[in-house]
Amino acid sequence: MQPFDNNEHPHRRFNPLTGEWILVSPHRAKRPWQGQKESANSATLPQYDPACYLCAGNERSDGTRNDNYTDVYVFNNDFPSLLQEEVAPQADSSPLFQLKPERGINKVICFSPRHDLTLPEMELEAIEKVVDAWKEQYIELGSRDFINHVQIFENKGAVMGCSNPHPHGQIWAQSSLPTNVEKTQANLKSYYDKNGTSLLADYLAEELNRRERIISENEHFAVLVPFWATWPYETLIISKRHFGNITQMTADERTAFAAILKTITVKYDNLFETSFPYSSGIHQTPTDGQDHPEWHFHMHFYPPLLRSATVKKFMVGYEMMAEAQRDISPEKSAAVLRELSEVHYKQK
């Protein structure tokens, strides 16, 4: 029997955050794909677009005019997926037709008045203001008695369904724990109850010791390709200190978090020399008023690009019918990202 090689032999990996498995088929990608270059067809954006409903001073679709903002700007989403009004639940005796009303608040956060900038091209001080806005919104929305979860996220790029290139993210606050968060909560709590320690603190300690999937780190945060990564260049930012949410960051951690955000997003853009699309989101303690010592602050990045600026990975076939699968190993994708410059390609 051959000895196992995780860079050659198909195998499954376990995700302790979700309790799910992923199939890895590294023999289908003998080498990393960094040698393939293919530029995306993308026009240079103006600093200000008079037709953009997110630019400072412009009118939005509902007739509201944006403030003439100079840094970060937050407003209620004009097309919210959740509504604040409380409604009576519909009675249904069948367990096969369960439903319950869901209340919530949706907000949009513009990162900058510059229409042509994204996080990797913003100055560190500007990214710190984005972090401050995330913190303010987590406090404000989480203090509502009917809000039990605040999801901060960004969809970057048209391929991720982003309808406007202006640099912005969203915040959805709601009364229930969403499905993926509920899974994570259960697994974090199970581990904490059994071991008395944070799952992600222990995991990060192992990763820092092995150094196989670490991309970059500073005094307070590390960014890595998780052992169980699904997307080709998926990454995870984890705080080195065990704390549950953004309100518990020190001033130094705030700066370090902004710095690691800039580092990974610059590396993403440098990978294929394009404005790299992704969905990213912060996972932190629910706002249900309960103690959650099991939670450990972290942020996910899920990018779809596979081999170039135009070649994407899709979840199809086996992945939709059976379980997630990837070809390039997490170790190889981490090595590719690790070697990339932290200076944006446009500045070279």
N, C-alpha and C positions, 0 to 999 in steps of 0.2 A: 504494500500500500504506500502511495506517495505521501510524503510529509505535506501538510497543509501550508499554502502560501496565500495570504489574503490579497496579494496583488495579481494572482494568477487563477485562483480557483473560485467558482461561484459559491456564494454563501449568503446566509441571512444575518442581519444585524438587528438588535433589539433597541428600541427607543424607550428609555425609562420614563420620559416625560409623558408620553401618550399611551404606553403599554402596547405598542404596535411593532410589527416587524417590517423590514425592507429587504428585498432581494438585491444582492450586489453581484454583478457579472463582469469582473475586471478583465477577464480574458478577451472581451470584445473591444477593449481599448488598451492595446499594449503600451502605447505611449501617450503622454499628455498632448493636447492639441494646440499648444501655444505657437507652433510654427505656422499655423494657418492664419492668414490675415485677410480680412474682407471688410471694407468700410461700408457703413450704412449711408444711405442717401438721406442726409439731413441738412436742411437749409439753416443758415445762421439766423438765430432769432434776434429781434431788436431788443434793446433795453426796455422799451415801452411799446406796447401794442394798443392802439386806441380801440380795437375791436375785442380786446380781452376782458372778460367780466371779472377777472381777479386783479387786474392792474389798479394801482392807486388812483382814486378819483373817478374811476369808470362806473358806468351804470350796469347793474346786474339785471337778470331776466325779469325779476319781479318789480323792477323800478327803483329799488334801493341803490343808493350811490355809495361806493366804497369811500372810506376816509382817505385823505391824502397821507397815507401811512409812510413811515420812513424806515421801519425795520420789520417786526413781526406784526401780523394783523389777523385777528380771530373774529369770526362771525358765525351766526347760526346758518346751517345749510339751507339753501332755498328749496332743495328737493330732498327733504329728510326721509330716511328709511324707517324712522321711529317717530312717534308722536307722544307728547307729554300727557294728553288727556287720559283720564282713567275711565275704563269702560267695564261693564259687567261681563263676567265670563259666561260663555254659552254652556248650558248643561247638556251633557251627552253621556248616556249610560254605558256606551261601548268603549272598551279599552283600545279598540282598533281605530278609533276616530278621535284621538285626544287633541285638544288645542287649548291654548290659554292666551289671553291678550298680553301684549308686551309693550311696556312704556319705555320711553327713552328720549334722548336729546342727541342730535347730530350737529357737529360743528366743523367748519373748515378753518385751517390755519395756513395762511400765506407766510412762507419763510422769509421772503424778501420782496421789496417793491420792484426789484430788477426782474423783468420777464425772462431774461436770458440766462439766469443763474440757477444752478442746482446745488445741493449741499456740498459736493466735493469741490466746487469752485468758489464757495463762500469763505470769507475770513473766519478764523476760529472764534473771534468775539461775536460775530453774527450768529454762528451756530450755537454759542452759549445762550443767546437770547431766545433761540428756538427751544432749547432745553428748559429755560425759565418759563416760557409760555406753556410747555407741556406740564410742568409742575403746577402752575397756576390753575390750569384747566382740570387737572386731576383733583386738586383740592376743591375747586368750586363745584364741579359736577359731582364728585364723590360725596360731598356734604349733603346733597339732596336725599331726603328720606326714602325715595323710591328708586334710587340708583345704587346698584350693588356691584357694577363692573364698569370700568372706564377703559375702553380700548383705543389706544393711540396708534395710528398706523399711517403709512404712506404707500400709494401706488405710483410708481415712477415709470413713465413711458407709455406710449399708446398700446404696446403689446400687452401691458398689464391692465388695460381698460381705462387708463387715465385720459379724460376727455379734454384736458387743457394742459399745455406744456409749462405754464407758469408754475414756479416751485411752490408746492403746497402739499399738505397732508390733511388727514381727517381725524376726528375724534368721535367715536360712537359710545355713548354712555347708556346703559340699559338696566332694567330691573332684574334680569336673570343672568346667571353665568352662562356664556356661550358654550357650545359643545366642546370645542377644543380646550378652552380654559378649564372647563369642568373636569375633563380627563386629566389635564396637568395638575389641577388642584388635588385630585384623588391620589395620584401617584406621588406627588411631593409630600403629601400628608402621611401616606402609608410608609414612605421611607423615613420621614422624620420621627414618626411614632415608634418605629422599630429600632432606629439607630441613634436618635437624639441629636442628629446633625442634619445640615442642609444637603440634599441630594446634589445640587449644583456646586456647592462648595467642595464636596468630596470629589465630584467629577472633575472640576477644574484643577484641583490639586493633582489628580492623576494625569491630566492632560499636560500640565506644566512640567511634570516629572518626565513624561515620555517624549514630549516635544515633537510628535509626529504630525499633529494637525494644527498646531499653533501658527497663526499668521503674523500677529503682532501683539504687543502688550505695552502697557505703561504701568505706572505705580499702582493704579487703582482698577484697571480693567484689562481684560484679554479678549481678543477676537480670534475665533478658530472655526475650522470646518468640523461640525459635530460628527462623532463616530457613526451616527445613524443618519447622516444627511441624505436627503432624497434628491434635491435639485443639484445639478452639476457643480455649481459654485456657491452652494448654500453656506451661510456663516451664522455664527452665534456670538453675540457680545455678552460676557458674564462679568459681573462685579467681583473683585477679589475679596472684598469684605462682604460678609453675609448681612444684607439688609433687604427689606421687602419691597420698598417702593421709592419713587423718585423724590418724595418729600424728605426722605431720610439721608439723602446725599449731603456730604459736607461740601464746602466751597471748592476744595481741591478736587473732590470727586466729580463735581459738576464740570469743571474745566477738563478733567481727564476724560470724562464721557464724551464731551464735545470733540476732543482731540481724536479719540478712537473712532468716532463716527466719521470724521473727515478722512482718517487713514483708510478705512475699509472702502468708503465710497470713491476715493481717489484711485485706489487699486482696481476697483471694479471698472471705472472708466478707462484705465490704462490697459486693461486686459485685451480689449479689442479696439481700443482707441475710438470709443463711441460713448455717447451718454447712456450709460448702462441701465437697463430697466430692471426693476425688482418690486416686490412687495415686502415691506418691512413693518415690524410691529413690536411694541414693548409689552412684555408680560410682567405683571407685578401684582401685589396683593389686591384682592377684592375690596370694595368700599362698603362692606356690609356691617361695619362696626365691630366685627369679631377680631380676635387676635389670630394672626396667621404666621406663626414662627417658621412654618415649613416653606414659606415663599422666599425666593431669592431673585433679586432683580436681574432680568436678562432681556435681550432684544434679538429677534430673528430677522434674517434677510433671506428671502426666497427669490433668486433671479432665474429667469428661464433660458438665458443664452447658453448654448452648448458648445459650438465650435467656432463661431465668428459673430460679427455684429448682426447677421441676418439668419443664422441657423439656430433654431430654438428647440428645446425639448418640450414635448407634449405628453400629457398623461393620457394614454390611450390603451386600447386592447387589454393586455394582461393587467396593466396598472389600474384600470377602471373595474375590471372584473375580479381580480385576485388581490394583489397588494402592490405597493410601490416598488419600483425597480430602478437601478442606475447602472451605468457601465463604468465610467471613470471612477476609480476608488476615491474615497474622501482624502486619503493620504496624498494621492497624486494631485488632486485639485488644490489641496492646502499648499503643496510645494509650489505650484504654479503661482498662486496668489502671494505667497510669502516672498518670492523673488521679484515681484513687481515693484517699481519705484513708488515712493510716497509723494513724488512731485507730479502734478497733473500733466498729462501729455501735451496739453495746449500751451503749457508754460515752458516747454523745452525748446 
